[in-house]
Amino acid sequence: MLTNIRIVLVHTFHPGNIGQAARAMKTMGLSELVLVNPRSFPHEEASRLAAGAKDIVERARVVDSLPEAVKDCVQVVGASARPRSLPLPHFDEPDRMAQALIQNARLAPAALVFGRERSGLTNSEIRCCSHQVSIPANPDYGILNLAQAVQVLAYELFQARQKRSDHEISFRRPAQEPLPTQEQMKHFHEHLSQVVQKSGFLTQPHAQTERQLQAIFTRAQPSRKELSLLRGLLNALSKDT
């Protein structure tokens, strides 16, 4: 399951932070690192600070955008220092996030996303995620650097994996319906937007209303089979309008 979980770093400024994040990953059994538009990479500082995790740095994949980094993922959790006002599911406790991510990574890729060192993820980047998570900390000084945040959440994933291994020896869960990828959800939301606008429900662009509709289905977490049913419903409604 850990091999199905990728760490995504968005617009990392200091290359040394990439190396330190890779080191944090390797100590907890994570191996897939994806970089979204890093300021400077490859870089000797990233390799130097990775120490024994240099192999993770060397295998890191560089992409141009966050949607590209997570398009095949069935769950994408954005790490944020504070809960955003966006209507996305939020994990108040990292251990609950880890349990959910481990569960969904059984059969398909999942991702944990971290933003810039100073400003974190933008609201538009958070919207590329299916969930948010925050690390509880001192309210007077709750600032963790990038590698520390990766280490804390990677530890929670490792612990959740260990506990699940012990549990599965005595209890086997029934097969879970596979979740759609982020790319499949994106196509669904585009389809929904077209039908909603064509129906006359929206007479002019209402970005907030469309985001709220997207949030409803994000929270519902439909399976691929259920999403296919919804797409069929949208097709039927399109013929009637």
C-alpha positions as CSV (number, residue, x, y, z in Angstrom):
1,M,0.0,0.0,0.0
2,L,2.8,2.4,0.8
3,T,4.2,1.9,-2.7
4,N,0.9,3.2,-4.1
5,I,1.1,6.5,-2.1
6,R,3.1,9.3,-3.7
7,I,4.4,12.5,-2.1
8,V,3.8,15.6,-4.2
9,L,5.8,18.8,-3.6
10,V,4.4,21.9,-5.3
11,H,6.8,24.7,-6.4
12,T,9.5,23.9,-3.9
13,F,11.9,26.9,-3.6
14,H,14.9,25.4,-1.8
15,P,16.4,22.2,-3.5
16,G,17.7,21.1,-0.1
17,N,14.1,20.7,1.1
18,I,13.5,18.2,-1.6
19,G,16.4,16.1,-0.3
20,Q,15.3,16.4,3.3
21,A,11.7,15.4,2.3
22,A,13.1,12.4,0.4
23,R,15.0,11.4,3.5
24,A,11.8,11.7,5.6
25,M,9.9,9.6,3.1
26,K,12.5,6.7,3.0
27,T,12.6,6.4,6.8
28,M,8.8,5.6,6.7
29,G,8.8,3.3,3.7
30,L,7.6,5.8,1.0
31,S,9.4,5.8,-2.3
32,E,7.5,7.8,-5.0
33,L,8.2,11.5,-5.1
34,V,6.6,13.9,-7.7
35,L,7.8,17.5,-8.0
36,V,5.5,20.2,-9.5
37,N,7.6,23.0,-11.1
38,P,10.5,23.0,-8.5
39,R,12.5,26.2,-8.7
40,S,15.8,24.4,-9.1
41,F,16.0,20.6,-9.8
42,P,18.1,18.5,-10.3
43,H,20.5,20.2,-7.8
44,E,23.5,18.9,-5.8
45,E,22.0,20.3,-2.6
46,A,18.9,18.1,-3.0
47,S,21.2,15.0,-3.4
48,R,23.5,16.0,-0.5
49,L,20.7,16.5,2.0
50,A,18.9,13.4,1.0
51,A,21.8,11.4,2.5
52,G,20.8,7.7,2.2
53,A,17.7,8.6,0.3
54,K,19.5,9.8,-2.8
55,D,17.8,7.1,-4.9
56,I,14.4,8.7,-4.2
57,V,15.7,12.1,-5.4
58,E,17.1,10.5,-8.5
59,R,13.9,8.8,-9.4
60,A,11.7,11.8,-8.6
61,R,9.3,12.7,-11.4
62,V,9.0,16.4,-12.5
63,V,5.7,17.6,-13.9
64,D,4.2,21.0,-14.9
65,S,1.0,21.1,-12.9
66,L,-0.7,19.6,-9.9
67,P,-3.6,18.1,-12.0
68,E,-1.0,16.2,-14.0
69,A,0.7,14.9,-10.8
70,V,-2.5,13.4,-9.4
71,K,-4.7,12.6,-12.4
72,D,-4.5,8.9,-11.9
73,C,-5.0,9.1,-8.1
74,V,-8.3,8.0,-6.4
75,Q,-7.6,10.2,-3.3
76,V,-5.6,13.3,-3.0
77,V,-5.0,14.9,0.4
78,G,-3.7,18.4,0.5
79,A,-1.6,19.4,3.6
80,S,-2.6,22.8,4.9
81,A,-1.5,24.7,8.1
82,R,-5.1,25.8,8.5
83,P,-8.5,24.6,7.4
84,R,-9.6,26.5,4.3
85,S,-13.1,27.8,3.8
86,L,-13.5,25.5,0.8
87,P,-16.2,22.9,1.2
88,L,-13.9,19.9,1.1
89,P,-13.7,17.1,3.7
90,H,-11.1,17.9,6.3
91,F,-9.1,15.5,8.5
92,D,-8.6,17.2,11.9
93,E,-6.3,14.3,13.0
94,P,-3.5,13.0,10.8
95,D,-4.0,9.4,11.9
96,R,-7.5,9.3,10.5
97,M,-6.2,10.7,7.2
98,A,-3.5,8.0,7.2
99,Q,-6.1,5.2,7.7
100,A,-8.2,6.5,4.8
101,L,-5.3,7.0,2.5
102,I,-3.9,3.5,3.2
103,Q,-7.4,2.0,2.6
104,N,-7.8,3.7,-0.7
105,A,-4.2,2.9,-1.8
106,R,-4.9,-0.8,-1.6
107,L,-5.8,-1.0,-5.3
108,A,-4.9,2.4,-6.9
109,P,-2.6,5.3,-6.5
110,A,-3.2,8.0,-3.9
111,A,-1.3,11.2,-3.1
112,L,-0.3,13.5,-0.2
113,V,0.4,17.0,-1.4
114,F,2.5,19.7,0.1
115,G,2.8,23.3,-1.0
116,R,5.4,26.1,-1.0
117,E,7.7,26.6,1.9
118,R,6.3,30.0,2.8
119,S,2.7,30.1,1.6
120,G,1.7,26.5,1.2
121,L,-1.0,25.5,-1.3
122,T,-3.1,28.0,-3.1
123,N,-6.9,27.7,-3.0
124,S,-7.0,26.6,-6.6
125,E,-4.4,23.9,-5.8
126,I,-6.5,22.7,-2.8
127,R,-9.4,22.4,-5.2
128,C,-7.3,19.8,-7.0
129,C,-7.5,17.7,-3.9
130,S,-10.3,15.5,-2.6
131,H,-9.5,16.1,1.1
132,Q,-7.5,18.4,3.4
133,V,-5.4,17.6,6.4
134,S,-3.8,19.8,9.1
135,I,-1.1,18.8,11.7
136,P,-2.2,19.8,15.2
137,A,0.4,22.1,16.8
138,N,1.0,24.9,19.3
139,P,-1.6,27.6,18.4
140,D,1.0,30.3,19.2
141,Y,3.6,28.8,16.9
142,G,2.3,26.0,14.7
143,I,4.9,26.4,11.9
144,L,6.6,23.3,10.6
145,N,9.1,23.4,7.7
146,L,8.4,21.3,4.7
147,A,10.5,18.3,5.6
148,Q,9.0,18.2,9.1
149,A,5.5,18.2,7.7
150,V,6.4,15.4,5.4
151,Q,8.0,13.4,8.2
152,V,5.0,13.8,10.6
153,L,2.4,12.7,8.0
154,A,4.7,10.0,6.5
155,Y,5.0,8.6,10.1
156,E,1.2,8.4,10.4
157,L,1.0,6.5,7.1
158,F,3.7,4.1,8.3
159,Q,1.9,3.5,11.6
160,A,-1.5,3.0,9.8
161,R,0.1,0.5,7.5
162,Q,1.6,-1.4,10.4
163,K,-1.7,-1.5,12.3
164,R,-3.5,-2.6,9.2
165,S,-1.1,-5.5,8.6
166,D,-1.7,-6.8,12.2
167,H,-5.5,-6.4,11.8
168,E,-5.7,-8.2,8.4
169,I,-4.1,-11.4,9.8
170,S,-7.4,-12.1,11.7
171,F,-9.9,-10.2,9.6
172,R,-10.3,-9.9,5.9
173,R,-12.3,-6.9,4.6
174,P,-14.8,-7.4,1.8
175,A,-13.7,-6.2,-1.6
176,Q,-14.1,-2.4,-2.0
177,E,-15.5,-0.9,-5.2
178,P,-12.6,1.0,-6.9
179,L,-12.8,4.8,-6.6
180,P,-12.5,7.0,-9.8
181,T,-9.3,8.7,-10.5
182,Q,-9.0,12.5,-10.3
183,E,-8.9,12.6,-14.1
184,Q,-12.2,10.7,-14.2
185,M,-13.7,13.0,-11.6
186,K,-12.5,16.0,-13.6
187,H,-14.3,14.8,-16.8
188,F,-17.5,14.2,-14.7
189,H,-17.4,17.7,-13.3
190,E,-16.9,19.1,-16.8
191,H,-19.9,17.0,-18.0
192,L,-22.0,18.2,-15.0
193,S,-21.2,21.8,-15.7
194,Q,-22.2,21.5,-19.4
195,V,-25.6,19.9,-18.4
196,V,-26.3,22.4,-15.7
197,Q,-25.6,25.4,-17.9
198,K,-27.6,23.9,-20.8
199,S,-30.6,23.2,-18.6
200,G,-31.0,26.8,-17.7
201,F,-30.2,26.2,-14.0
202,L,-27.4,28.7,-14.4
203,T,-28.2,31.7,-16.7
204,Q,-24.7,33.2,-16.3
205,P,-21.4,32.0,-15.0
206,H,-21.6,31.2,-11.2
207,A,-18.2,29.8,-10.2
208,Q,-19.2,29.5,-6.6
209,T,-22.3,27.4,-7.3
210,E,-20.4,25.1,-9.6
211,R,-17.7,24.7,-6.9
212,Q,-20.4,23.8,-4.4
213,L,-21.8,21.2,-6.7
214,Q,-18.3,19.7,-7.2
215,A,-17.8,19.6,-3.4
216,I,-21.0,17.6,-3.0
217,F,-19.7,14.8,-5.2
218,T,-16.2,15.1,-3.8
219,R,-17.6,14.4,-0.3
220,A,-19.8,11.6,-1.5
221,Q,-16.8,9.7,-3.0
222,P,-18.7,7.7,-5.6
223,S,-17.2,4.5,-6.8
224,R,-16.3,4.1,-10.5
225,K,-19.5,2.2,-11.1
226,E,-21.6,4.9,-9.4
227,L,-19.8,7.6,-11.4
228,S,-20.6,5.7,-14.6
229,L,-24.2,5.7,-13.5
230,L,-24.2,9.4,-12.9
231,R,-22.6,10.0,-16.3
232,G,-25.4,8.0,-17.9
233,L,-28.0,10.1,-16.0
234,L,-26.3,13.3,-17.3
235,N,-26.4,11.9,-20.9
236,A,-30.1,11.1,-20.5
237,L,-30.9,14.6,-19.1
238,S,-28.9,16.2,-22.0
239,K,-31.2,14.5,-24.5
240,D,-34.3,15.9,-22.8
241,T,-33.1,19.5,-22.7
